[in-house]
Amino acid sequence: MKARHSQQGFSVIELVLIVGFLGIVAVIGLRVASNHTKIASLSSAPASSSTKASTVSTAPDVAKASDLTTAQQILNANDPTTANSADSNQLDNDLAGLN
């Protein structure tokens, strides 16, 4: 009988399986990276529009008030819960501009 030679290297089937597996991993990796890119671009959109809303004052300036009645009038004029406040109107305008 003839002696068998020891096998060296990989068979064609093994190479095809490895290349196929690497291809599947690459496709999954590209899809994940693409999804992260979409999510990042969507999450950065509100950040760029928030610069417009930053013109709405967060705290009314009551330091100019000479007495408590004037301070109360300033606070009432800037109360965002009322429909006629300056901040409420500014916020409504900014939100309408986003549509």
Steps between C-alpha positions, in 0.01 A plus 500: 500500500598851438554728795271799513655841497410729786248764402640850467296820476123538482254333269286705262189435710667637812611813318152559354344464846747745654450759224120462528512544877717812468261640240201454730686667789595791271139551385373500857774744603416738214130498589574575865736783404241639259231493769730679744568767238127553445433517873783748550374727222147491640613574854710795385204665326325610823830636630532731201139617532537560874725795430194682367306424817783630716371853441213419737600632840520243776478745789340844495717787614338617823811689613363808323190499720489769765233329713321168535203608291721580201687171546168313506393675177828399330458140614137490383592646161760226448298209636521229231178339624292795386399529137595865468855485636787615282688173556196294406455692175870470417491126569190460282674683217814289532302177504293609200824564309609138552206364299 
